[in-house]
Amino acid sequence: MASNPALVDWDLAEWVAIRIAEREDYARIHEGVQLLDDFGCHTERAEQLVAQTTGLVSLEGPACVRVLDRPDWIRANLRSFRRLLGPALQGLENRPQGSGMQLLERVGGIELGVALGWMSIRVLGQYDLLVLEEEENEDQGLLYYIGPNVVAAERRYAFFPSEFRLWLALHEVTHRAQFTGVPWMREYYLRLVESLLNFEKYEQSISTEKFRSYFKRFSGFDKSKDSGVRDIFTNPKQSVAFERITGLMSLLEGHGDFTMGRAGTGLIEDAERFARVMRDRRRSSTGPARLFQRLIGLEAKLAQYAEGEVFVETVDSQGGTELLDRVWECADNLPERKEISDPWLWIERMAAQDDRRLETTGVPESW
């Protein structure tokens, strides 16, 4: 990690995020509720169900479960961001320091703090993949459940806790299986992210035209694209990486939702209601919250994740698990962003790939 971290005032980010988190309702509602042992049992069961449903088994052993309050979740994610940004920030150590850089760091801290504070009141669970090999074993493969948000949702929507907690565990365990059960996935994802953070080669390309284009889309006059404020600050190469990451996350989220539903069949009677309520919850923001979602491009991301579930359902309906498993074979088999929107493009690409194999080997593919 850089000795003089630039771009973000981390202490300010933490202060802002925690102030936002603690001002919201139900910040202490989970206290006195038995959550850790409960989630430990549900997570262990979920790992078995996900393995049976998907064939994906973590190569890192059983998951480590932690139940966090909102401030602890904020601190955990700040640590993850600093791990991720550390190598990139080393390239900025020798940049001139002055009032301009200090202002940039404070703005970055406020921006990150507001985003984390807002998310801390909505996130229910998370798999933290940003760990390093040299860290302690107990810090590897962590699954977080945010106690106040879980209990608040259960009470607000009259969810049966045992079923709801298993349902949540299925989703987070699936994400862990995707990154630790597919040998190349975690490294591939982090390589994509790191390509966005190569500040030494980054060419600042903020222009008046970019601002005008963004706010035209933001105001609703142009619906052709809605990626959030980051479009103003990224160059074309970074935009390509963003598209690849967005496509990958759409696939992983869609696969997570699909697996959660299938693995819980017969075990979670209210699974359909849980899914419907959570979808409505994501879409129900109004006023400042809705404005904030549009500003950071979250509305577009939610739509893309819904497309990811449709992609997985379509592929499974056409070729079953055997065809769907092709996405885990290698990075080249991952669906592109346009294929997420139109699953038949990916299905046809896999069929063409099999035709080439048949021409070469004379052995047909079974699917």
LUMTORTI-304330 format. One line per field, with one value per residue: residue number from 1; x, y, z of N, C-alpha, C in turn. Coordinates in steps of 0.1 Angstrom, whole numbers, plus 5000, padded with zeros to 4 digits. Layout:
N
k	[NUM,...]
n.xx	[X,...]
n.yy	[Y,...]
n.zz	[Z,...]
ca.xx	[X,...]
ca.yy	[Y,...]
ca.zz	[Z,...]
c.xx	[X,...]
c.yy	[Y,...]
c.zz	[Z,...]
% end
This chain:
367
k	[1,2,3,4,5,6,7,8,9,10,11,12,13,14,15,16,17,18,19,20,21,22,23,24,25,26,27,28,29,30,31,32,33,34,35,36,37,38,39,40,41,42,43,44,45,46,47,48,49,50,51,52,53,54,55,56,57,58,59,60,61,62,63,64,65,66,67,68,69,70,71,72,73,74,75,76,77,78,79,80,81,82,83,84,85,86,87,88,89,90,91,92,93,94,95,96,97,98,99,100,101,102,103,104,105,106,107,108,109,110,111,112,113,114,115,116,117,118,119,120,121,122,123,124,125,126,127,128,129,130,131,132,133,134,135,136,137,138,139,140,141,142,143,144,145,146,147,148,149,150,151,152,153,154,155,156,157,158,159,160,161,162,163,164,165,166,167,168,169,170,171,172,173,174,175,176,177,178,179,180,181,182,183,184,185,186,187,188,189,190,191,192,193,194,195,196,197,198,199,200,201,202,203,204,205,206,207,208,209,210,211,212,213,214,215,216,217,218,219,220,221,222,223,224,225,226,227,228,229,230,231,232,233,234,235,236,237,238,239,240,241,242,243,244,245,246,247,248,249,250,251,252,253,254,255,256,257,258,259,260,261,262,263,264,265,266,267,268,269,270,271,272,273,274,275,276,277,278,279,280,281,282,283,284,285,286,287,288,289,290,291,292,293,294,295,296,297,298,299,300,301,302,303,304,305,306,307,308,309,310,311,312,313,314,315,316,317,318,319,320,321,322,323,324,325,326,327,328,329,330,331,332,333,334,335,336,337,338,339,340,341,342,343,344,345,346,347,348,349,350,351,352,353,354,355,356,357,358,359,360,361,362,363,364,365,366,367]
n.xx	[5008,5005,5025,5017,4987,4968,4941,4919,4907,4908,4901,4882,4863,4854,4844,4822,4806,4799,4785,4762,4752,4745,4725,4703,4673,4668,4694,4704,4689,4694,4707,4711,4698,4700,4723,4749,4755,4733,4735,4759,4752,4732,4748,4766,4749,4739,4762,4764,4741,4744,4766,4755,4736,4750,4775,4797,4824,4840,4875,4888,4879,4856,4834,4840,4821,4808,4790,4780,4777,4765,4786,4809,4807,4812,4838,4851,4848,4862,4887,4890,4889,4912,4931,4928,4933,4959,4983,4979,4979,5005,5018,5013,5027,5048,5037,5031,5023,4998,4974,4955,4957,4950,4924,4913,4916,4899,4874,4872,4871,4847,4829,4832,4825,4798,4786,4792,4780,4753,4749,4753,4730,4713,4725,4724,4739,4773,4800,4833,4858,4882,4909,4942,4969,4988,4975,4959,4945,4919,4909,4903,4882,4857,4823,4799,4772,4749,4738,4717,4703,4693,4676,4659,4646,4634,4615,4601,4589,4576,4590,4598,4623,4642,4639,4644,4670,4685,4679,4692,4718,4723,4725,4749,4768,4768,4780,4806,4813,4815,4837,4857,4855,4857,4886,4901,4887,4887,4912,4910,4889,4900,4922,4909,4898,4921,4931,4916,4927,4952,4969,4993,4993,4971,4952,4940,4908,4887,4860,4841,4821,4817,4806,4782,4770,4766,4749,4727,4718,4713,4692,4672,4667,4682,4682,4698,4721,4732,4754,4762,4781,4807,4813,4822,4848,4864,4886,4886,4897,4894,4867,4860,4869,4852,4828,4833,4835,4809,4794,4803,4796,4768,4763,4772,4756,4730,4733,4736,4711,4694,4705,4699,4672,4667,4682,4669,4645,4616,4626,4625,4597,4587,4603,4597,4582,4601,4620,4604,4597,4622,4631,4612,4619,4644,4637,4621,4630,4627,4626,4654,4670,4664,4675,4702,4707,4705,4725,4749,4747,4733,4708,4709,4726,4711,4691,4707,4715,4691,4688,4709,4699,4678,4694,4707,4686,4675,4696,4698,4673,4676,4698,4703,4721,4746,4751,4751,4772,4793,4801,4820,4843,4864,4878,4873,4849,4830,4800,4796,4788,4767,4757,4747,4724,4711,4707,4707,4727,4751,4745,4745,4772,4785,4776,4788,4814,4815,4810,4834,4851,4842,4848,4875,4882,4863,4847,4815,4799,4781,4760]
n.yy	[4988,5022,5046,5072,5075,5084,5103,5094,5103,5084,5082,5103,5092,5070,5083,5098,5078,5062,5081,5085,5059,5054,5072,5063,5042,5014,5007,4993,4971,4944,4936,4914,4894,4861,4854,4847,4820,4809,4817,4805,4778,4778,4786,4765,4745,4756,4756,4728,4725,4742,4731,4706,4715,4731,4720,4733,4736,4751,4756,4764,4754,4752,4781,4811,4827,4858,4881,4913,4947,4978,4999,4982,4967,4988,4995,4971,4970,4993,4985,4965,4980,4995,4975,4967,4991,4997,4988,5004,5030,5033,5042,5069,5081,5099,5121,5157,5173,5193,5219,5214,5186,5177,5186,5170,5145,5148,5152,5127,5111,5119,5112,5084,5078,5086,5068,5043,5046,5048,5024,5007,5005,4990,4966,4931,4908,4896,4884,4886,4890,4902,4894,4887,4865,4865,4871,4864,4831,4832,4853,4847,4841,4852,4855,4879,4889,4914,4923,4942,4949,4925,4916,4938,4936,4911,4916,4938,4928,4905,4881,4846,4838,4816,4804,4826,4833,4811,4813,4837,4829,4810,4826,4841,4821,4809,4829,4828,4803,4806,4822,4809,4782,4780,4778,4799,4822,4843,4855,4864,4883,4901,4910,4924,4945,4957,4967,4989,5006,5016,5041,5052,5050,5063,5086,5117,5127,5145,5164,5192,5183,5157,5161,5174,5154,5134,5146,5150,5124,5118,5135,5125,5128,5113,5080,5061,5051,5045,5048,5060,5085,5078,5077,5101,5103,5082,5067,5054,5028,5020,5021,4999,4978,4982,4975,4948,4939,4946,4929,4904,4906,4907,4882,4866,4875,4869,4842,4836,4843,4825,4800,4802,4801,4775,4757,4760,4748,4732,4734,4760,4775,4801,4812,4824,4847,4860,4867,4883,4905,4915,4923,4943,4960,4969,4985,5004,5029,5064,5100,5116,5092,5078,5096,5095,5068,5069,5087,5074,5053,5030,5022,5013,4991,4974,4967,4954,4932,4918,4911,4893,4871,4863,4855,4833,4816,4812,4799,4776,4764,4757,4740,4728,4721,4712,4727,4753,4751,4756,4782,4783,4771,4785,4818,4829,4818,4832,4852,4880,4914,4921,4896,4889,4904,4892,4861,4841,4847,4839,4812,4803,4809,4790,4767,4769,4768,4741,4729,4734,4719,4694,4692,4691,4669,4649,4640,4643,4668,4662,4678]
n.zz	[5000,4993,5009,5011,5005,4977,4962,4978,5009,5034,5061,5063,5045,5060,5082,5072,5060,5082,5097,5081,5081,5108,5113,5101,5104,5127,5134,5155,5158,5157,5179,5205,5192,5181,5158,5146,5151,5139,5112,5107,5106,5086,5064,5061,5054,5030,5014,5008,4994,4972,4960,4952,4934,4914,4909,4916,4938,4964,4963,4985,5009,5037,5042,5060,5084,5092,5112,5109,5121,5107,5107,5110,5087,5068,5075,5069,5041,5033,5040,5021,4997,5000,4999,4972,4958,4966,4951,4927,4936,4943,4921,4922,4942,4939,4929,4926,4957,4971,4976,4957,4953,4979,4981,4961,4973,4995,4984,4971,4993,5005,4985,4983,5009,5011,4993,5004,5029,5022,5009,5031,5045,5031,5020,5025,5026,5018,4998,5004,4983,4980,4992,5004,4999,5019,5042,5074,5081,5091,5079,5053,5025,5034,5044,5048,5068,5073,5102,5114,5091,5081,5102,5103,5078,5080,5100,5090,5067,5075,5073,5076,5098,5097,5072,5055,5061,5053,5026,5020,5025,5005,4983,4988,4992,4967,4952,4963,4956,4928,4925,4939,4932,4906,4890,4877,4879,4900,4897,4871,4873,4891,4876,4855,4870,4880,4856,4853,4870,4865,4869,4861,4833,4827,4810,4815,4806,4807,4795,4784,4766,4775,4800,4792,4776,4795,4814,4798,4793,4820,4826,4812,4785,4768,4764,4756,4769,4801,4824,4846,4866,4862,4836,4828,4836,4825,4801,4767,4767,4794,4795,4780,4797,4818,4806,4802,4829,4838,4822,4832,4859,4857,4847,4869,4890,4880,4878,4905,4916,4901,4910,4937,4937,4926,4942,4966,4962,4974,5000,5009,5014,5011,4991,4966,4973,4989,4969,4952,4969,4975,4950,4945,4965,4957,4936,4946,4954,4960,4954,4968,4971,4948,4930,4936,4930,4902,4896,4902,4885,4893,4888,4861,4865,4881,4862,4844,4859,4861,4835,4834,4849,4832,4810,4821,4827,4802,4788,4804,4799,4773,4770,4795,4825,4816,4793,4804,4821,4805,4806,4826,4818,4805,4802,4777,4771,4785,4785,4763,4768,4750,4745,4769,4769,4747,4748,4728,4710,4724,4728,4701,4695,4711,4699,4674,4682,4690,4665,4652,4668,4663,4636,4638,4655,4651,4671,4685,4705,4735,4744]
ca.xx	[5000,5012,5027,5009,4976,4962,4928,4909,4909,4902,4895,4870,4853,4849,4835,4810,4798,4793,4775,4750,4746,4739,4714,4691,4665,4671,4709,4708,4677,4699,4714,4704,4693,4710,4726,4761,4754,4722,4741,4769,4745,4726,4758,4771,4739,4739,4773,4761,4730,4750,4775,4747,4729,4758,4787,4808,4828,4851,4888,4894,4873,4844,4834,4841,4810,4808,4778,4785,4768,4768,4800,4819,4807,4818,4853,4856,4849,4872,4900,4891,4892,4926,4939,4927,4939,4972,4993,4977,4983,5020,5023,5010,5034,5057,5030,5032,5013,4994,4960,4946,4956,4943,4910,4909,4915,4888,4863,4872,4867,4833,4821,4832,4818,4784,4782,4792,4770,4740,4748,4753,4716,4706,4731,4720,4750,4783,4812,4845,4868,4895,4918,4955,4974,4996,4967,4956,4936,4906,4904,4901,4868,4847,4809,4794,4758,4747,4728,4706,4695,4686,4666,4649,4639,4625,4604,4593,4581,4571,4597,4602,4638,4650,4639,4650,4685,4690,4678,4704,4731,4724,4730,4763,4776,4769,4791,4819,4816,4818,4851,4867,4853,4862,4900,4907,4877,4891,4924,4906,4882,4909,4930,4900,4896,4934,4933,4910,4934,4966,4970,5005,4991,4958,4952,4928,4901,4874,4857,4828,4812,4814,4796,4769,4765,4762,4737,4716,4713,4708,4680,4661,4666,4689,4681,4706,4731,4731,4764,4766,4790,4820,4816,4829,4862,4871,4890,4880,4902,4888,4853,4859,4871,4839,4818,4835,4832,4795,4789,4806,4788,4755,4762,4773,4744,4719,4735,4733,4696,4689,4709,4692,4658,4667,4687,4660,4632,4612,4631,4621,4584,4585,4614,4592,4579,4614,4625,4595,4598,4636,4631,4604,4627,4655,4631,4611,4636,4621,4632,4669,4676,4663,4684,4715,4709,4707,4738,4760,4744,4729,4696,4714,4732,4700,4685,4717,4715,4679,4691,4717,4691,4671,4704,4710,4673,4674,4706,4695,4662,4680,4708,4705,4733,4757,4754,4753,4786,4804,4807,4830,4854,4875,4874,4868,4835,4821,4792,4799,4777,4756,4752,4738,4711,4706,4714,4709,4741,4760,4742,4750,4787,4789,4773,4798,4826,4814,4811,4848,4857,4838,4856,4889,4884,4853,4839,4805,4796,4769,4748]
ca.yy	[5000,5034,5053,5084,5072,5096,5102,5092,5105,5072,5085,5110,5083,5062,5092,5102,5066,5058,5090,5082,5046,5054,5081,5055,5034,5000,5005,4984,4962,4931,4933,4904,4883,4850,4855,4841,4805,4806,4819,4794,4765,4779,4787,4752,4737,4762,4751,4715,4726,4748,4721,4696,4721,4737,4712,4742,4734,4759,4750,4770,4748,4759,4795,4817,4835,4869,4889,4927,4958,4987,5005,4972,4964,4999,4994,4959,4973,5002,4977,4958,4990,4999,4964,4968,5003,4999,4988,5014,5042,5034,5050,5083,5085,5110,5133,5169,5174,5206,5221,5207,5172,5176,5188,5158,5134,5150,5149,5113,5105,5122,5105,5070,5077,5087,5056,5032,5048,5045,5009,4999,5004,4982,4953,4921,4899,4899,4876,4895,4882,4910,4891,4885,4852,4866,4874,4853,4822,4835,4864,4842,4835,4857,4858,4889,4891,4926,4920,4951,4949,4913,4916,4948,4931,4900,4922,4947,4920,4893,4869,4835,4840,4804,4803,4838,4833,4801,4819,4846,4821,4803,4835,4845,4809,4807,4838,4823,4791,4811,4828,4799,4769,4781,4781,4811,4833,4854,4862,4871,4894,4912,4916,4934,4956,4964,4974,5002,5014,5018,5055,5057,5051,5069,5099,5124,5131,5151,5174,5198,5175,5145,5165,5176,5141,5127,5152,5148,5111,5118,5142,5117,5131,5103,5068,5050,5046,5051,5041,5068,5096,5073,5079,5114,5102,5071,5068,5043,5014,5018,5018,4985,4970,4984,4967,4933,4937,4946,4916,4893,4907,4904,4867,4861,4879,4862,4828,4835,4843,4813,4790,4804,4795,4761,4750,4761,4742,4722,4737,4774,4777,4815,4817,4833,4859,4867,4872,4894,4916,4921,4930,4955,4968,4975,4994,5013,5042,5076,5112,5117,5079,5075,5105,5090,5056,5073,5094,5064,5043,5018,5017,5005,4979,4965,4962,4944,4919,4911,4905,4881,4860,4858,4848,4819,4808,4808,4789,4763,4758,4751,4729,4723,4724,4709,4739,4764,4750,4760,4795,4782,4764,4795,4832,4831,4814,4841,4859,4894,4923,4920,4882,4889,4909,4883,4848,4832,4849,4831,4798,4801,4809,4777,4757,4771,4762,4726,4725,4734,4708,4682,4691,4688,4657,4639,4636,4653,4672,4656,4686]
ca.zz	[5000,4992,5021,5010,4996,4970,4956,4987,5023,5039,5074,5060,5039,5071,5091,5064,5058,5095,5101,5073,5085,5121,5113,5096,5114,5130,5134,5166,5160,5157,5192,5213,5183,5178,5143,5142,5151,5130,5099,5105,5103,5073,5054,5059,5046,5017,5006,5003,4984,4960,4953,4945,4923,4904,4908,4920,4951,4968,4965,4997,5020,5042,5043,5073,5085,5102,5113,5111,5121,5096,5108,5108,5072,5061,5077,5061,5027,5032,5040,5008,4987,5001,4993,4958,4953,4970,4940,4917,4942,4944,4910,4924,4954,4937,4923,4935,4967,4973,4980,4947,4956,4991,4978,4954,4983,5004,4975,4969,5006,5007,4975,4987,5022,5008,4986,5014,5039,5016,5007,5043,5051,5021,5018,5034,5027,5008,4998,5002,4975,4980,5003,5000,5003,5031,5053,5083,5075,5094,5070,5039,5021,5044,5041,5057,5069,5080,5112,5115,5078,5080,5111,5099,5066,5085,5108,5082,5057,5082,5068,5086,5099,5094,5057,5049,5063,5044,5013,5018,5025,4992,4973,4990,4990,4952,4947,4968,4947,4915,4925,4945,4927,4892,4894,4870,4879,4908,4891,4859,4877,4897,4865,4849,4879,4880,4844,4854,4881,4861,4868,4854,4819,4825,4804,4819,4793,4811,4786,4785,4759,4783,4810,4785,4772,4807,4820,4788,4796,4833,4827,4806,4771,4760,4772,4749,4777,4815,4831,4858,4865,4859,4821,4826,4840,4819,4787,4759,4772,4807,4793,4776,4809,4825,4799,4805,4843,4839,4817,4841,4871,4853,4847,4883,4898,4875,4882,4919,4918,4896,4918,4949,4935,4923,4953,4977,4959,4984,5013,5013,5009,5007,4982,4955,4980,4992,4956,4947,4978,4974,4937,4947,4974,4949,4926,4952,4959,4954,4959,4968,4969,4934,4923,4939,4922,4888,4895,4902,4875,4899,4881,4850,4870,4884,4849,4838,4867,4857,4822,4837,4853,4820,4803,4827,4826,4787,4785,4810,4792,4760,4771,4808,4833,4808,4784,4813,4827,4795,4809,4836,4812,4803,4801,4763,4770,4792,4776,4762,4772,4741,4746,4781,4764,4737,4751,4717,4704,4731,4725,4687,4696,4717,4689,4664,4688,4689,4651,4649,4675,4655,4623,4641,4663,4647,4682,4687,4718,4739,4747]
c.xx	[5009,5013,5019,4997,4969,4948,4917,4914,4901,4895,4882,4859,4847,4839,4822,4801,4791,4783,4761,4744,4739,4727,4701,4685,4671,4686,4713,4697,4682,4705,4705,4697,4704,4712,4738,4760,4744,4728,4752,4763,4739,4736,4764,4762,4738,4750,4771,4751,4735,4758,4766,4740,4738,4770,4799,4811,4840,4864,4895,4888,4861,4845,4835,4830,4812,4795,4783,4774,4772,4782,4810,4819,4814,4833,4859,4857,4859,4886,4901,4895,4907,4935,4940,4934,4954,4983,4992,4982,4998,5025,5020,5018,5042,5050,5031,5020,5010,4979,4951,4945,4949,4928,4905,4907,4903,4875,4861,4867,4852,4825,4821,4824,4803,4779,4782,4782,4756,4738,4747,4740,4708,4711,4727,4732,4761,4794,4824,4856,4882,4904,4931,4961,4982,4988,4964,4945,4921,4900,4902,4887,4857,4833,4804,4779,4756,4735,4716,4697,4687,4674,4655,4640,4629,4613,4595,4584,4575,4577,4600,4617,4646,4651,4646,4665,4691,4690,4689,4717,4733,4730,4745,4772,4778,4780,4805,4823,4821,4833,4861,4866,4856,4876,4906,4898,4882,4902,4919,4898,4891,4918,4922,4900,4910,4936,4926,4918,4949,4968,4982,5002,4978,4960,4939,4921,4887,4872,4843,4817,4808,4804,4782,4762,4759,4749,4725,4710,4706,4694,4668,4659,4672,4689,4690,4717,4730,4741,4768,4777,4804,4824,4824,4844,4870,4874,4884,4884,4895,4873,4850,4860,4858,4829,4820,4832,4816,4789,4791,4798,4773,4753,4763,4761,4732,4720,4732,4718,4690,4692,4701,4678,4658,4672,4678,4646,4628,4617,4627,4608,4581,4595,4608,4588,4591,4619,4617,4597,4612,4637,4624,4612,4638,4649,4623,4617,4629,4629,4647,4676,4675,4673,4698,4717,4712,4721,4750,4758,4739,4716,4699,4719,4721,4693,4694,4717,4702,4681,4700,4709,4683,4681,4706,4697,4672,4684,4703,4683,4665,4689,4711,4718,4746,4761,4758,4768,4797,4809,4818,4843,4866,4870,4868,4853,4825,4813,4796,4786,4765,4749,4744,4724,4704,4712,4716,4722,4751,4758,4747,4765,4792,4787,4784,4811,4826,4815,4826,4855,4854,4846,4870,4891,4874,4845,4828,4804,4783,4757,4740]
c.yy	[5012,5041,5066,5083,5084,5092,5100,5095,5094,5074,5093,5101,5075,5071,5095,5089,5062,5068,5088,5069,5046,5064,5074,5047,5021,4997,4995,4973,4948,4927,4924,4893,4873,4849,4846,4826,4801,4807,4809,4781,4766,4780,4773,4743,4743,4757,4737,4716,4732,4739,4710,4702,4726,4728,4721,4740,4743,4752,4755,4765,4756,4774,4799,4828,4846,4877,4903,4936,4968,4993,4994,4968,4975,4998,4982,4962,4984,4995,4970,4968,4994,4988,4965,4980,5005,4999,5000,5028,5044,5043,5065,5089,5098,5122,5145,5170,5189,5207,5214,5192,5169,5177,5175,5146,5135,5147,5134,5106,5107,5113,5090,5068,5077,5074,5044,5033,5045,5030,5001,4997,4995,4968,4944,4911,4902,4888,4886,4887,4889,4907,4887,4872,4853,4869,4862,4844,4826,4847,4860,4838,4840,4859,4867,4888,4904,4925,4929,4951,4937,4912,4926,4943,4920,4906,4930,4939,4907,4880,4859,4835,4828,4802,4814,4838,4822,4806,4829,4839,4815,4813,4838,4833,4806,4817,4834,4811,4795,4815,4818,4785,4769,4786,4795,4823,4845,4862,4870,4883,4905,4918,4926,4946,4964,4972,4988,5012,5017,5033,5060,5058,5058,5083,5106,5130,5136,5163,5180,5189,5163,5149,5167,5163,5134,5133,5151,5135,5111,5124,5135,5119,5120,5090,5057,5044,5053,5043,5049,5078,5091,5075,5092,5112,5090,5073,5055,5029,5011,5014,5004,4975,4971,4975,4952,4930,4936,4934,4905,4894,4904,4889,4861,4863,4870,4847,4826,4835,4830,4801,4790,4798,4780,4753,4750,4754,4731,4725,4750,4777,4791,4821,4827,4847,4867,4874,4884,4906,4923,4928,4943,4965,4976,4986,5005,5026,5053,5088,5112,5103,5075,5083,5100,5077,5059,5079,5084,5053,5030,5013,5009,4992,4969,4959,4951,4931,4911,4904,4892,4869,4854,4850,4834,4810,4803,4797,4775,4757,4752,4740,4724,4727,4722,4721,4751,4764,4754,4774,4795,4775,4773,4809,4835,4827,4822,4849,4874,4901,4921,4906,4881,4893,4900,4870,4839,4835,4840,4816,4794,4800,4796,4766,4757,4765,4747,4721,4724,4723,4695,4680,4687,4674,4646,4634,4646,4656,4667,4665,4689]
c.zz	[5000,5005,5022,5001,4990,4966,4966,5001,5030,5053,5072,5054,5050,5079,5084,5063,5071,5100,5094,5078,5098,5122,5108,5107,5115,5130,5145,5168,5161,5170,5200,5205,5180,5163,5139,5141,5140,5115,5096,5100,5089,5062,5051,5051,5032,5008,5000,4992,4971,4952,4946,4933,4911,4900,4912,4935,4954,4970,4978,5010,5025,5043,5058,5074,5096,5101,5117,5113,5109,5096,5105,5093,5064,5063,5069,5046,5024,5031,5026,4997,4988,4996,4978,4952,4956,4959,4930,4923,4944,4932,4911,4936,4951,4930,4932,4944,4969,4976,4970,4950,4969,4989,4971,4964,4991,4996,4973,4982,5008,4998,4979,5000,5020,5002,4996,5024,5034,5014,5020,5049,5042,5019,5029,5037,5016,5010,4995,4996,4975,4992,4996,5006,5016,5044,5062,5077,5079,5086,5056,5037,5030,5037,5052,5056,5078,5089,5112,5102,5077,5089,5108,5088,5071,5092,5099,5072,5062,5076,5079,5087,5094,5078,5050,5050,5055,5030,5010,5017,5012,4982,4975,4988,4975,4947,4951,4959,4933,4915,4931,4940,4912,4893,4888,4873,4888,4902,4879,4863,4882,4886,4857,4857,4879,4867,4844,4863,4877,4858,4861,4839,4816,4820,4807,4807,4797,4801,4788,4778,4767,4793,4803,4781,4784,4813,4811,4791,4810,4834,4820,4791,4762,4768,4766,4758,4791,4824,4844,4855,4861,4844,4819,4827,4834,4805,4780,4764,4785,4805,4788,4787,4817,4819,4802,4820,4845,4834,4826,4854,4869,4853,4861,4891,4893,4878,4897,4922,4913,4905,4932,4948,4934,4935,4965,4974,4969,4998,5018,5006,5004,4998,4972,4961,4984,4980,4952,4956,4977,4961,4938,4955,4967,4941,4933,4957,4952,4959,4958,4966,4955,4926,4924,4931,4907,4886,4894,4892,4881,4893,4868,4854,4874,4872,4843,4846,4864,4844,4824,4841,4841,4811,4808,4825,4811,4784,4791,4804,4779,4761,4785,4814,4824,4799,4793,4818,4817,4799,4819,4830,4810,4801,4787,4762,4778,4782,4775,4766,4763,4741,4759,4777,4755,4739,4739,4709,4711,4728,4711,4687,4701,4707,4678,4669,4687,4675,4648,4656,4667,4642,4626,4647,4657,4659,4685,4702,4722,4741,4734]
% end
